[in-house]
Amino acid sequence: MKADPELMFECLIYINAYYYPVYAVSEAVMTLAKYLSEKKDTPNLGQDAIVCFARIFVDLFKILLFNRFKETCRRLEPPYDFKGQ
């Protein structure tokens, strides 16, 4: 069985786009909770926040870039003629 790499990549991006809002909100809320927490001192919180939001924006950019690529570089099949012409 030969797998279609383009189809596999599209499925992975679709799954990523589906779970992206959950991931983005949870990462932002956890970073905010660390910032507001008074129980534990969190060193380098600014650096952690920068890395967290950079990952969120890179994933968003990846999803948007793939959608643009998919629309512009879609393989078009020749029209089928059922009359045998």
SVG drawing of the C-alpha trace seen along z (x, -y; Angstrom):
<svg xmlns="http://www.w3.org/2000/svg" viewBox="-22 -39 37 41">
<polyline fill="none" stroke="black" stroke-width="0.4" points="0.0,0.0 1.5,-3.3 0.5,-6.3 -0.1,-9.7 2.3,-12.1 0.3,-15.2 -2.9,-13.7 -1.1,-12.7 0.3,-16.2 -3.1,-17.7 -4.7,-15.4 -2.0,-16.4 -2.6,-20.1 -6.3,-19.6 -5.9,-18.0 -3.5,-20.8 -6.1,-23.4 -8.8,-21.6 -6.8,-21.5 -5.0,-24.8 -7.6,-26.9 -7.5,-24.6 -3.7,-24.6 -3.4,-28.4 -5.9,-29.2 -4.4,-26.7 -0.9,-27.9 -1.9,-31.6 -3.9,-30.8 -1.1,-28.8 1.4,-31.6 -1.1,-34.1 -1.6,-31.8 2.2,-31.6 2.4,-35.4 -0.5,-35.9 0.6,-33.1 2.0,-34.3 2.7,-30.8 5.7,-30.0 8.4,-32.2 8.8,-31.6 12.2,-32.7 12.5,-33.9 8.8,-34.2 9.2,-36.8 11.4,-34.4 8.8,-31.6 6.0,-33.9 8.0,-35.0 8.7,-31.3 5.1,-30.3 3.6,-33.1 6.2,-32.6 5.2,-28.9 1.5,-29.9 2.2,-32.4 4.5,-30.0 1.8,-27.4 -0.8,-29.9 1.5,-31.0 2.0,-27.4 -1.7,-26.7 -2.4,-29.9 0.6,-29.3 -0.6,-25.7 -4.1,-26.9 -2.8,-29.5 -0.4,-26.9 -3.3,-24.4 -5.5,-26.8 -2.8,-28.1 -1.1,-24.8 -3.9,-22.4 -3.5,-19.7 -6.3,-20.0 -7.5,-16.9 -8.5,-17.0 -12.2,-17.3 -13.9,-13.9 -15.9,-13.3 -18.3,-10.5 -19.2,-10.5 -15.8,-9.0 -14.6,-12.0"/>
</svg>
